[in-house]
Amino acid sequence: MPDQDRIEGAAKNMGGKIKEAAGKVTGDEKLKAEGKADQVEGKVQNAVGGLKDTLRGDKRN
């Protein structure tokens, strides 16, 4: 089973994409920036989870 960080990171990344899109549609630059930040945070968290999987020897990435 993938590390919890990978699952949460993927969800945060997807939420960030939705938030960024909503910011673009509404013209809300703050919301758009928050969405981009959430995406970066999600990608980092996903990478940490992938590293944990690798260190545990989980080959089902």
N, C-alpha and C positions, 0 to 999 in steps of 0.2 A: 504494500500500500504506500502511495506517495506520502511524503512528509506533510504535516499539517501546514507548514509554511508555504509549500507549493500551492496548496488549495486556496489558502487565504490570499496569497499573492496574486493568483490568477483572478480571483474574485475582485480584489482591489483594483487590478489593472482594468478589468471590464467596467467596473463602476466609474473609474476615471475617464474612460472613453465616453461613457454615457454623459457624465458631467461636462466634459469638454464640448461634446456635441450640443448639449443644452445651452451652454454658454455662447456658442457660436450662433445658434438660432435666435437667442434672445438678445444678443449683443452685449452680454454680461462678461466683461473681460476678467473679472475676479473669479467667476465660476469656471471660466475656460482655463485660467491658470491653475486653479485648484484641481481640475480634472487632469491636467498634464502632470502636476505634482503627484497625484494619486497613482497615475500610471507608472511613473518612475519608481515610486515606493513599492508598488506591486511587483514590478520587474525585479527589483533588488530582493524582495522577500522570496520570490519564486526562485531566484538564483541561489539564495541561502538554503532553501529547501532542497534544491537539486544537489548542492554540495553535501548536505546531510545524507541524502539518499546514497550518493557515491561513497561517502565514508562508511556507511553501513553495509555497502555492497549490494544494495537494491538495484537490480538490473532492469526493473520494469519502469524506467523513466518514460 
